[in-house]
């Protein structure tokens, strides 16, 4: 086995903290293997050692949404976003809608999502919801965000025009976050004009040709609308692309983006953290009411 291939199983090094800390605006703690309380504590402690002060764990399916809401109510470093991933829009039954609505009322649930449209998996996964079903589910999540007053976390993969069409037709919630922003300067300008946040992940650090327009957009974005995320366990930043990802890795992304934007890493960490705090109203959330040592999340 080549060294390069074996390195893919080696987690990135724990980075030095940046200034007063960093916020991971979008992660999937359960997918990082942290569903058990003891493992969750380890993942959170690694993040703390790297200066990550808060993270928003985001749902993928209904079970993930329930778990995210539980996890957020067990540790002050964790907040939750609840909804169904667009590829799972077939699962948005009446019962699922009821459960998600109930979850939005729970403590420390700070956003609806991730929802949106994904035209990448429609031709690659037989179980991926078709675009018309995704569109209907996206509209429902938009309405839920507006009814609850929560931010909307948007998933946009190879669907920029469709996403903008739905947001225009339905009317975007007051706070809208493009998670794992994947567009170029044109979409970045539209987001800035609308006051939508752009959350930058490890993809904005990639050096391949496909990332060139994204990096141009990331360099241009107004600082007051930039968030930074891991989307862990996916999208580990350069130069660790392909290795395991966790929230503790987000300072690596911040440093790379700060160099791209020609600004101090401390400034980008502070501003993006402040933006996340404002977008998700983190300081307004109650303290957790449960113990992380709880044996079951049911």
C-alpha positions in Angstrom: 0.0 0.0 0.0 1.3 3.4 -0.9 2.0 6.0 1.8 -0.5 8.4 0.3 -3.3 5.9 0.5 -2.4 4.8 4.1 -2.4 8.5 5.1 -6.1 8.7 4.3 -6.9 6.8 7.5 -4.8 9.2 9.6 -6.8 12.0 11.2 -5.4 15.5 10.6 -3.3 16.9 13.4 -5.1 18.9 16.1 -4.4 22.6 15.2 -3.4 25.3 17.5 -6.4 27.4 18.7 -6.9 30.7 16.9 -7.5 33.8 19.1 -10.5 33.4 21.2 -11.8 30.4 19.2 -13.8 29.3 16.2 -17.4 28.2 15.6 -18.2 25.2 13.4 -21.4 26.4 11.8 -22.3 23.0 10.3 -21.3 19.5 11.3 -22.8 16.0 11.7 -21.7 14.7 15.0 -23.7 11.5 14.8 -22.0 10.7 11.4 -18.7 11.3 13.1 -19.4 8.3 15.2 -20.4 10.2 18.2 -23.9 8.8 18.9 -22.7 7.2 22.1 -22.3 9.6 25.0 -18.7 8.6 25.7 -17.6 9.1 22.1 -19.5 12.3 21.9 -17.6 13.6 24.9 -14.3 12.7 23.2 -15.2 14.4 19.9 -16.3 17.6 21.8 -13.1 17.6 23.9 -10.9 17.3 20.8 -12.8 20.3 19.4 -12.3 22.3 22.6 -8.5 21.5 22.5 -8.4 23.1 19.1 -10.3 26.2 20.3 -13.7 25.3 18.8 -16.1 27.0 21.1 -19.4 25.9 19.6 -20.8 23.7 16.8 -24.1 23.2 15.1 -24.9 19.5 14.5 -27.2 19.1 11.6 -29.8 16.5 10.8 -29.8 14.2 7.8 -32.9 12.1 8.5 -35.6 11.9 11.2 -33.5 9.7 13.5 -30.6 12.2 13.1 -32.9 15.1 13.9 -34.0 13.5 17.1 -30.4 12.7 18.1 -29.2 16.2 17.2 -31.9 17.8 19.5 -30.9 15.5 22.3 -27.2 16.1 21.9 -27.7 19.9 21.9 -29.5 19.6 25.2 -26.6 17.7 26.8 -23.6 19.9 26.3 -23.2 23.7 26.1 -20.9 23.4 23.1 -23.5 21.8 20.9 -26.5 23.3 19.1 -28.9 21.6 16.6 -30.5 22.1 13.2 -33.4 19.7 12.4 -34.9 18.8 9.0 -34.6 16.3 6.2 -31.8 16.3 3.7 -33.2 16.9 0.2 -32.1 13.5 -1.1 -34.4 12.1 1.6 -37.4 14.2 0.7 -39.4 11.1 -0.1 -39.5 10.5 3.7 -41.2 13.8 4.5 -44.6 12.2 5.4 -47.2 13.9 7.5 -45.8 12.1 10.6 -42.3 13.3 9.7 -43.5 16.9 9.4 -45.1 16.6 12.8 -42.0 15.3 14.4 -39.7 18.0 12.9 -42.1 20.7 13.9 -42.1 19.4 17.5 -38.3 19.3 17.5 -38.0 22.9 16.4 -39.6 23.9 19.8 -37.0 22.1 21.9 -34.2 23.9 23.7 -31.1 24.7 21.7 -32.6 23.8 18.3 -31.4 26.8 16.5 -32.2 26.2 12.8 -34.3 24.3 10.3 -32.3 22.1 7.9 -30.5 21.1 6.1 -33.0 21.3 3.3 -32.7 22.4 -0.3 -32.1 20.7 -3.6 -29.4 18.2 -4.8 -29.1 17.4 -8.5 -25.8 15.5 -8.0 -27.3 12.4 -6.4 -30.4 12.2 -8.5 -28.5 10.3 -11.2 -26.2 8.4 -8.8 -28.5 7.0 -6.1 -31.6 5.0 -6.9 -33.1 6.1 -3.5 -32.6 9.8 -4.1 -35.8 11.8 -4.2 -36.5 13.3 -7.6 -36.2 17.1 -8.0 -40.0 17.8 -8.0 -40.3 16.0 -4.6 -37.2 17.9 -3.3 -38.7 21.1 -4.4 -41.9 20.5 -2.5 -40.0 19.5 0.6 -37.7 22.5 0.4 -40.8 24.8 0.2 -42.2 23.1 3.3 -38.9 23.7 5.2 -38.9 27.3 4.1 -42.4 27.8 5.5 -41.4 26.0 8.7 -38.4 28.3 9.2 -40.6 31.4 8.7 -43.3 30.1 11.0 -40.9 29.2 13.8 -38.6 32.2 13.3 -35.6 30.0 12.9 -32.8 30.3 10.4 -33.0 28.1 7.3 -29.9 26.0 6.5 -29.8 25.4 2.7 -28.2 22.4 1.0 -27.3 23.3 -2.6 -25.5 20.8 -4.7 -25.4 21.4 -8.5 -28.8 23.1 -8.1 -28.0 26.9 -7.8 -30.8 28.0 -10.2 -33.4 25.7 -8.8 -32.6 26.9 -5.2 -32.9 30.5 -6.2 -36.1 29.9 -8.0 -37.7 28.3 -4.9 -36.4 30.9 -2.5 -37.8 33.6 -4.8 -41.1 31.9 -5.2 -41.6 31.1 -1.6 -39.8 34.1 -0.1 -36.6 33.4 1.9 -36.7 33.4 5.7 -35.1 36.5 7.3 -32.0 34.4 8.1 -30.9 32.1 5.4 -27.6 30.2 5.4 -26.1 28.5 2.3 -24.3 25.6 4.0 -21.1 24.4 2.2 -21.4 27.2 -0.2 -20.4 25.8 -3.6 -21.1 28.6 -6.1 -18.9 31.2 -7.8 -18.8 35.0 -7.6 -22.2 35.4 -9.2 -24.0 33.4 -6.6 -21.9 35.0 -3.9 -23.0 38.4 -5.1 -26.7 37.3 -5.1 -26.3 36.0 -1.5 -24.7 39.3 -0.4 -27.4 41.3 -2.1 -30.1 39.3 -0.2 -28.2 39.3 3.1 -27.8 35.5 3.0 -24.9 33.9 4.9 -22.4 31.8 3.0 -20.9 29.0 5.1 -17.5 27.9 3.8 -16.3 24.4 4.2 -13.2 22.5 3.3 -14.2 22.6 -0.4 -13.2 26.2 -0.4 -9.6 25.2 0.4 -9.3 22.6 -2.4 -6.7 23.3 -5.1 -8.3 21.4 -8.0 -9.7 23.2 -11.0 -13.3 22.6 -9.9 -12.7 24.8 -6.8 -11.3 27.8 -8.7 -14.6 29.7 -9.0 -15.5 28.8 -5.4 -12.2 30.2 -4.1 -12.7 33.4 -6.1 -16.1 33.7 -4.4 -14.7 33.0 -1.0 -12.0 35.6 -1.4 -14.7 38.2 -2.4 -17.4 37.5 0.2 -18.3 40.3 2.6 -16.9 39.4 6.0 -20.1 40.0 7.8 -21.8 37.2 5.9 -19.1 34.5 6.1 -19.5 31.4 8.3 -17.0 28.6 8.5 -17.9 24.9 8.9 -16.5 21.4 8.6 -19.5 19.5 7.3 -17.7 16.6 9.2 -17.2 13.8 8.7 -17.0 15.0 5.0 -14.9 17.5 3.1 -11.7 17.6 5.1 -9.7 20.7 4.1 -6.5 20.9 2.2 -3.9 19.5 2.7 -5.7 16.7 4.5 -8.4 16.1 1.9 -9.7 12.6 2.1 -8.8 12.0 5.8 -11.3 11.7 8.6 -12.9 15.0 9.5 -14.3 16.3 12.9 -15.1 19.7 14.3 -11.6 20.1 15.7 -10.3 20.5 12.1 -12.2 23.7 11.4 -9.2 26.0 12.4 -7.3 24.5 9.5 -10.0 25.7 7.2 -10.0 29.2 8.8 -6.3 29.6 8.4 -6.4 28.6 4.7 -9.3 30.9 4.0 -7.7 33.7 5.9 -4.7 33.4 3.6 -6.9 33.3 0.6 -8.7 36.5 1.8 -5.5 38.2 2.8 -6.6 38.8 6.4 -5.3 37.6 9.8 -6.7 34.2 10.8 -7.7 35.8 14.2 -9.9 38.3 12.4 -11.7 35.7 10.3 -12.2 33.4 13.3 -13.6 36.2 15.3 -15.9 37.6 12.6 -17.2 34.2 11.4 -17.8 33.2 15.0 -19.7 36.4 15.7 -21.7 35.9 12.5 -22.7 32.4 13.6 -23.6 33.6 17.0 -25.8 36.3 15.4 -27.4 34.0 12.7 -28.3 31.2 15.1 -28.8 33.4 18.2 -26.4 31.2 20.2 -26.0 33.5 23.2 -29.8 33.5 23.7 -30.1 29.7 24.0 -30.7 28.1 27.4 -28.1 26.0 29.1 -28.5 22.2 28.5 -30.9 20.5 30.8 -29.7 16.9 30.5 -26.5 15.0 31.2 -24.2 13.7 28.5 -23.8 10.6 30.5 -27.4 9.6 29.7 -27.3 6.0 28.5 -29.9 6.3 25.7 -31.0 9.0 23.3 -34.5 7.5 23.0 
